[in-house]
């Protein structure tokens, strides 16, 4: 009897992660650098063809950077639209994969995918309203409200909110090609590298870059707490691996809220309110598997 399995793809600014399996503990996975659309997608297709020979690949889910067209009634459903990522605008990633593998393919944002993975398997189990943020090459946010993934007109673009910018303290103009000094333009990994002249992982832990980064992240988190009232906020991504950054963000969030949100969770248990993903770097691709399962069961 051939085992039924699902496929998951997480497309990121710097890497693709692909996996086949059913649960986090049984994944066969690979990753490779994100290059051109044709090259990256073809590598993903080859992985699924070569890995699923002894298994029945039932459906594939994609957790992708965006913006995306997620309207199933739209003629451009499944497209990456006007993304800042070079050469990836107007790419029909769903059809390119479905056309080669002939299985149902579903798609959502990378952050919504990670949120789904964390809700089923990780730090958001038992919660129905929470946020997942990723702070890496870019900046994204998604999550769930009342048990449903955040959608609407399109999908959340939390990385492009406007936050206070003290030009004397930080004269950097921002790197977002659409908005300049939005949150992503000021606090993403690209912004840090352009501002300080070296990649974030090379900056020492006592560099002023991290104090500034914690301040920007805390401003954003405060906005999300006040507008969405999440039960928990999960923050992942490469920048959050810097020792001390999470603790600094927690401290600044508490400071900036100034006792206004009267919740015991926030006032006395910030360490369990603002947390890292329990699935670590697997959150996105595990969430993609869950997208595949839900699409296949429709």
C-alpha positions, -999 to 999 in steps of 0.1 A, spaced: 0 0 0 14 34 -10 14 60 18 -4 92 12 16 123 20 14 161 16 38 185 2 47 219 16 67 248 2 79 278 21 92 305 -3 114 331 14 134 361 5 166 341 7 156 304 6 130 279 -5 121 251 20 103 220 6 90 191 26 69 159 22 52 142 50 21 144 73 34 157 107 65 176 118 83 144 130 81 125 97 92 152 72 116 146 43 128 181 35 153 201 15 162 238 11 180 259 -14 186 295 -22 158 316 -37 170 326 -72 149 333 -103 113 321 -104 119 295 -131 150 280 -114 136 280 -78 102 265 -88 118 239 -110 140 228 -81 109 224 -60 91 204 -86 121 181 -90 122 175 -52 86 164 -52 90 142 -82 121 125 -69 110 122 -33 74 110 -38 81 80 -60 72 55 -33 45 77 -18 12 92 -31 15 129 -31 -20 141 -24 -18 179 -24 7 207 -20 5 238 1 26 270 -5 34 295 22 48 323 1 62 358 4 39 383 -12 19 403 -19 -3 375 -32 -37 373 -49 -57 349 -27 -91 355 -42 -101 321 -57 -125 339 -81 -98 362 -94 -81 355 -128 -48 360 -111 -54 338 -81 -22 322 -69 0 350 -83 28 368 -65 18 403 -74 39 435 -71 65 422 -47 97 441 -39 116 409 -46 134 413 -80 119 393 -109 92 377 -89 63 401 -96 33 386 -115 45 351 -112 17 324 -112 34 301 -87 3 280 -81 -2 271 -118 35 265 -124 35 238 -97 0 224 -103 7 221 -140 38 200 -135 27 178 -106 -11 175 -113 -22 177 -77 -44 203 -58 -23 233 -48 -32 259 -23 -14 291 -12 -13 316 16 12 341 29 44 328 45 34 343 78 -2 329 77 13 295 69 37 298 99 8 309 121 -12 278 110 17 255 117 21 271 152 -16 268 159 -18 231 150 16 220 164 34 248 182 32 279 204 -4 289 195 -21 256 203 -55 263 220 -56 299 208 -79 313 183 -67 349 180 -30 355 177 -3 371 155 28 356 139 55 381 129 87 373 109 117 396 111 143 386 86 153 397 51 119 414 50 92 419 76 58 402 76 28 395 98 -2 373 98 -22 351 121 -57 341 131 -88 359 143 -115 338 159 -99 307 145 -97 318 109 -65 329 90 -63 366 85 -76 376 50 -100 403 38 -95 426 9 -61 408 3 -42 398 34 -23 416 62 7 436 52 20 443 87 55 450 75 43 481 58 27 500 86 40 534 94 58 538 128 73 569 144 107 577 128 130 599 148 151 614 120 177 628 144 182 594 161 180 575 129 187 595 97 184 564 75 157 570 48 144 533 47 148 507 20 112 499 10 108 507 -27 71 515 -22 71 534 12 106 542 22 106 543 60 77 519 67 83 492 93 100 469 68 120 498 54 134 506 88 136 472 107 141 444 81 175 426 77 180 445 44 174 478 62 199 469 89 226 459 64 222 491 43 221 513 74 251 499 92 272 487 62 273 450 72 250 421 76 231 419 109 247 386 119 281 403 119 270 431 143 281 425 179 254 421 204 263 455 221 261 474 188 236 503 188 218 486 159 201 462 182 188 489 206 173 507 176 159 474 162 142 466 195 126 500 196 111 497 161 98 462 169 83 473 202 65 502 184 50 477 159 40 452 186 23 479 205 3 489 175 -8 453 169 -17 447 205 -39 478 205 -56 471 171 -60 433 171 -59 424 208 -41 390 202 -39 364 228 -3 358 220 24 372 196 49 349 181 80 364 166 103 344 143 128 351 116 166 353 113 170 386 132 153 373 163 182 348 167 203 377 180 209 370 218 190 395 239 168 410 212 136 392 223 141 403 259 148 439 248 116 439 228 95 425 257 109 452 280 102 480 256 67 467 248 58 468 285 73 502 289 55 517 259 21 502 269 25 520 302 -1 498 320 -29 507 296 -38 472 286 -52 457 318 -44 421 312 -26 398 336 -10 380 307 7 412 295 13 428 328 28 398 346 37 372 321 52 390 291 77 361 287 48 338 277 30 365 257 57 375 233 74 343 223 95 325 197 79 299 174 79 265 190 85 249 156 115 272 150 125 275 113 100 247 104 69 268 112 64 279 76 68 246 58 48 228 84 20 253 80 22 248 42 16 211 48 -15 220 68 -27 242 40 -24 212 17 -44 190 40 -72 215 44 -74 222 6 -74 184 -2 -103 178 23 -126 204 8 
